Amino acid sequence: MTTEAKFAAANKKVGTDVAKTGAKPPYTFRTAISLLLLAGNILVAAIYFHLINP
């Protein structure tokens, strides 16, 4: 394998058809939903193990 082949991009057109808007991915929304689901899971586990008796 030549050094040019080692360091050359596999396909130079990769990602050219993706819109470059500069927008951030919605990680805050995903994080909030994940924390809400985790809190619900912990609540159900606490009820199951009789740490909370409703």
Buried (B, 14 or more C-beta within 10 A) or exposed (E): EEEEEEEEEEEEEEEEEEEEEEEEEEEEEEEEEEEEEEEEEEEEEEEEEEEEEE
